[in-house]
Amino acid sequence: MLDVRRLHLLRELHRRGTIAAVAEALTFTASAVSQQLGVLEREAGVPLLERSGRRVVLTPAGRSLVAHADAVLNRLEQAVAELAGARDGIGGPLRIGTFPSGGHTIVPAALAELARRHPALEPMVREIDSARVSDGLRAGELDVALVHDYDFVPATPDTTVDEVPLLEEPMYLVTCAGSDATTTGTTADAARGDTLAALLGPRAEVPWITARDGTTGHAMAVRACQAAGFQPRIRHQVNDFRTVLALVAAGQGAGFVPEMAALPSPAGVELTELPLFRRSKVAFRAGGGAHPAIAAFVAAATTAVGRMAGS
């Protein structure tokens, strides 16, 4: 009989690439992970791993077993959700991940809605980049999370995570009003239909403010500028869009912000709507969408976004 905990380790090795990364993510020692994977090989009766230089890679049998592990763990999440639904009321901890702009817009309103509907629920919020959410969900560090992806940085298909769409919003170019790089009369309305090259090209030589390296926001900014025909000269790297707006107002360069974070904007900045979009979603472990606490958060976040759109 294959042990489901060892199947989980094999799946994490497939996703993370090294035994050391699996050990760090799941708070094991590397030797313990290796030992458990060795036991799983003996249970399976065929080689699941092979050495490739200093790395360990999965054999075809190992990759096939990972696909079955996805299905098994999905069903276990469904079972947990069904058992939770059999209890009276919704309560206990709910570990929520969020990206920064969602943390100061969607999340507070969603938590207020949760407190009103389910006062026994204990939400715990943790800021995390969307690129790391699936790892956090699989490791059990998070139960549910707000995530986003951008044009130029689409989400990578992930069979271990389910998502519910929340919001699609345009991105805005933010420039210092009155600067030499600001095109006179370029407004949100006038910009509609223009290409990225036409909108970003005049700012090719100015400094840029982007999110930090390794984030989806950073990749989006760089690829958008490249699509407009230039490599951005990045001066500042910050993840908080409010800081981006403040730095632009101080004449420190140009940047990108989504509609959610664009208003209200400080005096001295000009916003230009771009043909570029960000999509926000709620993510949770595959099979877990029927869990009462997760369903409650999805409903609360949906209500929060609806009220934002109507305000």
Salt bridges, closest charged atoms under 4 A:
ASP3 OD2 - ARG5 NH2 3.13
ASP3 OD2 - ARG6 NH1 3.97
GLU12 OE1 - ARG16 NE 2.60
GLU12 OE2 - ARG138 NE 2.61
GLU43 OE2 - ARG6 NH1 2.53
ASP70 OD1 - ARG11 NH1 3.18
ASP70 OD2 - ARG15 NH2 3.54
GLU77 OE2 - ARG285 NE 2.85
GLU113 OE2 - ARG116 NH2 2.79
GLU113 OE2 - ARG117 NE 2.74
GLU113 OE1 - ARG307 NH1 3.14
ASP135 OD2 - ARG16 NH1 3.64
ASP135 OD1 - ARG138 NH2 2.73
GLU141 OE1 - ARG126 NH1 3.22
ASP143 OD1 - ARG95 NH2 2.71
ASP143 OD1 - ARG285 NH2 3.63
ASP149 OD1 - ARG279 NE 2.89
ASP149 OD2 - LYS281 NZ 2.33
ASP151 OD1 - ARG279 NH1 3.05
ASP158 OD1 - ARG15 NH1 3.38
ASP158 OD2 - ARG138 NH1 3.89
GLU163 OE1 - LYS281 NZ 3.47
GLU168 OE2 - ARG279 NH1 3.72
GLU169 OE2 - ARG278 NH2 2.88
ASP189 OD1 - ARG192 NH1 2.63
ASP213 OD1 - HIS218 NE2 2.92
ASP240 OD2 - ARG242 NH2 3.02
GLU273 OE1 - ARG192 NH2 3.24
